[in-house]
Amino acid sequence: MPDELRRTGLDSVRELQEITAKTDTRDYLHAAARQAQRQYDDYELIVDIDAHLQEGRFWDELIDCMDSDVLKYTAKNMLAGGVRTPLINMQPGMSFQALAGRVPHQSGPGETVDEPSTHGHPFAQIMLRSMDAMGCDYQVIFPTAMLHLGMNPMEDVEVNMARAYCRWLTERVLPESPRLIGLAYMPFNDPVESERIVREYGSHPQIVGFTICAVRHKPVHHNQYMRLYRMIEELGKPLIFHAGPHWEDPSFSTLNRFISMHALSFVHYNLIHMTNWVVNALPERFPKLKTVWVESGLAWIPFLMQRLDHEVLMRQSEAPGLKRMPSEYMQEMFYSSQPLERWDLKLLEATMDKMKASTQLLFASDWPHWDFDPPSSITTLPFLDEQAKKNILGLNAAKLFNLPVKRLRPRASDVIAARAPNRVS
């Protein structure tokens, strides 16, 4: 080996194969591990509040967990016929999340895992690899294809899939590691079944909250949901609204590019639900119920604050239940960081200041989606002090989800060493 290569450290470099859906997550996220080593390895807690299951690889397991024998039989026959995620109403031909193969893990990780009988469930293995590489102590697991399930014309499908997902998550995945935590999916189109989910899974120690997949046309302020909200409030766990894509929405169907729909759809549904939540005074009715708004970025928050404050001041008679300005209620809610709009740092700083990010913002990677953010998306923001960075990356989530402030992740140097390439001789 030439001396020059030894001096530069290139004597330990190996060439990686082309990144595909089969690439090991630890190699895919090698740069993130380096960032963890340099920037935040000494932080006491890192919590990723939004990471995703790619259900296709495990759909047969979810089907086995369904209550309805009829739907189970139907789904298994569809699966045998080549349908990747039976009963889901997302259009497979319209999925562009993987950027035509350039960010392939979005399409479902196909990487090799260790023997499940000794190393645990394949999904748990893959998630732990991403956690170690990015330097996270915990990850909160969300479904992916099911984000669109609220638009399924068959409400019994959502109920059965919600129950199957919760059973699969709590029986097969979460027991593999205390670092994996999840949210119970609520079939929000059916309030009674949503209450049943809360009763059955509310006390599970690794179910840290309840999620409403926000792509749906349901008024969150309707009286039929009030008992559900009271149940969740009494449990002391948060209610999470997770936005998503819906290109079939009549307004969005006029958009001719995925990026256009993606920019608007992930904000639109949280805008609608948040507006109904605030204007109808649900923060006053349920003052101890904590809400989290996920995967809409941050730019929409000051916009909605200003719009609602203006409208309420002009027509206070239409929001008689409010005792404070809408923006004040919004400043007490929680938000996830992803996708973080970083192009204009002055605007981002003003946004974070307005929303009180140091106490209300929660780090989210959105791994393995094409636009995921590693923890360095927070640590490299020049206007945040060290305490704010630590709060956003983990301490805020610890308070919200009642997690111990205790390091569970390995040292970044150990993660890197474990994947070190063979030396070139």
Backbone hydrogen bonds, N-H to C=O, Kabsch-Sander energy under -0.5 kcal/mol:
donor,donor_aa,acceptor,acceptor_aa,energy
6,R,2,P,-1.6
7,R,3,D,-2.5
8,T,4,E,-1.7
9,G,5,L,-0.7
9,G,6,R,-0.6
10,L,5,L,-1.6
11,D,5,L,-0.9
12,S,9,G,-1.2
13,V,10,L,-1.2
23,T,20,T,-1.6
27,D,24,D,-1.3
28,Y,24,D,-2.4
29,L,25,T,-2.4
30,H,27,D,-1.5
33,A,29,L,-1.8
34,R,30,H,-1.8
35,Q,31,A,-2.1
36,A,32,A,-2.5
37,Q,33,A,-2.1
38,R,34,R,-1.9
39,Q,35,Q,-2.7
40,Y,36,A,-1.3
41,D,36,A,-0.9
43,Y,40,Y,-1.5
47,V,393,L,-3.2
48,D,138,Y,-2.4
49,I,47,V,-0.7
49,I,363,F,-2.4
51,A,140,V,-2.4
52,H,367,W,-3.3
53,L,142,F,-2.9
55,E,53,L,-1.0
57,R,54,Q,-1.0
58,F,55,E,-2.0
59,W,56,G,-1.0
61,E,58,F,-0.7
62,L,58,F,-1.7
63,I,59,W,-2.4
64,D,60,D,-1.8
65,C,61,E,-0.8
65,C,62,L,-0.8
66,M,63,I,-1.9
69,D,67,D,-0.5
72,K,68,S,-2.4
73,Y,69,D,-2.5
74,T,70,V,-2.5
75,A,71,L,-3.0
76,K,72,K,-2.4
77,N,73,Y,-2.0
78,M,74,T,-2.1
79,L,75,A,-2.7
80,A,76,K,-2.4
81,G,77,N,-1.2
82,G,79,L,-1.6
83,V,78,M,-2.4
84,R,82,G,-0.5
88,I,85,T,-1.5
94,M,91,Q,-1.7
95,S,92,P,-1.2
96,F,94,M,-0.7
99,L,96,F,-1.8
101,G,98,A,-0.6
102,R,99,L,-1.7
103,V,98,A,-2.2
106,Q,103,V,-1.2
107,S,104,P,-1.5
108,G,105,H,-1.5
110,G,21,A,-3.5
111,E,21,A,-0.6
112,T,22,K,-0.5
118,T,115,E,-1.5
119,H,115,E,-2.7
120,G,116,P,-1.9
125,Q,121,H,-2.3
126,I,122,P,-2.3
127,M,123,F,-2.5
128,L,124,A,-2.5
129,R,125,Q,-1.8
130,S,126,I,-1.8
131,M,127,M,-2.4
132,D,128,L,-2.6
133,A,129,R,-2.3
134,M,130,S,-2.4
135,G,131,M,-1.4
136,C,131,M,-3.0
137,D,46,I,-2.9
138,Y,46,I,-1.4
139,Q,179,R,-1.7
140,V,48,D,-2.6
141,I,139,Q,-0.6
141,I,181,I,-2.3
142,F,51,A,-2.6
147,L,144,T,-2.0
148,H,145,A,-1.3
149,L,146,M,-1.5
151,M,148,H,-1.9
152,N,149,L,-1.9
155,E,153,P,-0.8
157,V,154,M,-1.2
158,E,154,M,-1.1
159,V,155,E,-2.0
160,N,156,D,-2.4
161,M,157,V,-2.8
162,A,158,E,-2.7
163,R,159,V,-2.2
164,A,160,N,-2.3
165,Y,161,M,-2.6
166,C,162,A,-2.3
167,R,163,R,-2.2
168,W,164,A,-2.8
169,L,165,Y,-2.9
170,T,166,C,-2.3
171,E,167,R,-2.3
172,R,168,W,-2.2
173,V,168,W,-0.9
173,V,169,L,-0.8
174,L,169,L,-2.8
176,E,173,V,-2.1
177,S,174,L,-1.4
180,L,177,S,-1.3
181,I,139,Q,-2.3
181,I,179,R,-0.6
182,G,206,Q,-3.0
183,L,141,I,-0.8
184,A,209,G,-2.2
186,M,211,T,-2.2
188,F,186,M,-2.1
190,D,187,P,-2.7
194,S,190,D,-2.0
195,E,191,P,-2.2
196,R,192,V,-1.7
197,I,193,E,-1.9
198,V,194,S,-1.9
199,R,195,E,-2.4
200,E,196,R,-2.3
201,Y,197,I,-2.4
202,G,198,V,-1.9
204,H,201,Y,-1.2
207,I,204,H,-1.3
208,V,182,G,-2.4
208,V,206,Q,-0.9
209,G,182,G,-0.6
210,F,238,P,-2.0
211,T,184,A,-2.5
212,I,240,I,-3.2
213,C,211,T,-0.6
214,A,212,I,-0.7
214,A,242,H,-2.6
215,V,147,L,-0.6
216,R,214,A,-1.8
218,K,216,R,-0.8
220,V,218,K,-0.8
222,H,219,P,-2.0
225,Y,222,H,-2.0
226,M,223,N,-1.5
229,Y,225,Y,-2.3
230,R,226,M,-2.1
231,M,227,R,-2.2
232,I,228,L,-2.1
233,E,229,Y,-2.7
234,E,230,R,-2.4
235,L,231,M,-1.3
236,G,232,I,-1.1
236,G,233,E,-0.6
237,K,232,I,-1.1
239,L,290,K,-2.7
240,I,210,F,-3.2
241,F,292,V,-3.0
242,H,212,I,-1.9
242,H,240,I,-0.6
243,A,241,F,-0.6
243,A,294,V,-2.0
249,D,246,H,-1.5
253,S,249,D,-2.1
254,T,251,S,-1.1
255,L,252,F,-2.0
261,M,257,R,-1.8
262,H,258,F,-3.2
263,A,259,I,-1.9
264,L,260,S,-1.3
265,S,261,M,-3.5
266,F,262,H,-0.9
267,V,264,L,-1.1
268,H,264,L,-2.9
269,Y,265,S,-1.3
271,L,267,V,-2.4
272,I,268,H,-2.2
273,H,269,Y,-2.5
274,M,270,N,-2.6
275,T,271,L,-2.2
276,N,272,I,-2.3
277,W,273,H,-2.4
278,V,274,M,-2.6
279,V,275,T,-2.6
280,N,276,N,-1.5
281,A,278,V,-2.2
282,L,277,W,-2.2
284,E,281,A,-0.7
285,R,281,A,-1.7
286,F,282,L,-2.5
289,L,286,F,-1.6
290,K,288,K,-0.7
292,V,239,L,-2.3
293,W,334,F,-2.0
294,V,241,F,-2.9
294,V,292,V,-0.6
297,G,338,Q,-1.4
301,I,298,L,-1.7
303,F,299,A,-0.8
304,L,300,W,-2.5
305,M,301,I,-2.3
306,Q,302,P,-2.4
307,R,303,F,-2.4
308,L,304,L,-2.8
309,D,305,M,-2.3
310,H,306,Q,-2.3
311,E,307,R,-2.5
312,V,308,L,-2.7
313,L,309,D,-2.1
314,M,310,H,-1.5
315,R,311,E,-2.1
318,E,315,R,-1.8
319,A,316,Q,-1.6
322,L,319,A,-1.5
328,E,325,M,-1.1
329,Y,325,M,-1.3
330,M,326,P,-2.3
331,Q,327,S,-1.7
332,E,329,Y,-1.5
333,M,330,M,-1.2
334,F,291,T,-2.5
335,Y,360,Q,-2.1
336,S,293,W,-2.1
337,S,362,L,-2.0
341,E,339,P,-0.6
342,R,340,L,-1.2
345,L,343,W,-0.7
348,L,344,D,-2.2
349,E,345,L,-2.5
350,A,346,K,-2.2
351,T,347,L,-2.5
352,M,348,L,-2.7
353,D,349,E,-2.2
354,K,350,A,-2.4
355,M,351,T,-2.1
356,K,353,D,-0.8
357,A,352,M,-2.7
359,T,356,K,-1.7
360,Q,356,K,-1.9
361,L,357,A,-1.9
362,L,335,Y,-2.7
363,F,392,I,-2.3
366,D,50,D,-2.8
369,H,366,D,-2.4
372,F,369,H,-1.8
373,D,365,S,-2.1
377,S,374,P,-2.3
378,I,375,P,-2.0
379,T,375,P,-1.7
380,T,376,S,-1.8
381,L,378,I,-1.7
384,L,381,L,-1.2
389,K,385,D,-2.1
390,K,386,E,-2.3
391,N,387,Q,-2.4
392,I,388,A,-2.7
393,L,389,K,-2.5
394,G,390,K,-1.1
394,G,391,N,-0.6
395,L,390,K,-2.0
396,N,391,N,-3.0
397,A,391,N,-0.5
398,A,394,G,-2.2
399,K,395,L,-1.6
400,L,396,N,-2.2
401,F,397,A,-3.0
402,N,398,A,-0.7
403,L,398,A,-1.9
406,K,404,P,-1.8
415,V,411,R,-1.8
416,I,412,A,-2.5
417,A,413,S,-2.3
418,A,414,D,-2.0
419,R,415,V,-0.8
419,R,416,I,-0.8
420,A,417,A,-1.4
424,V,11,D,-2.1
425,S,423,R,-0.5
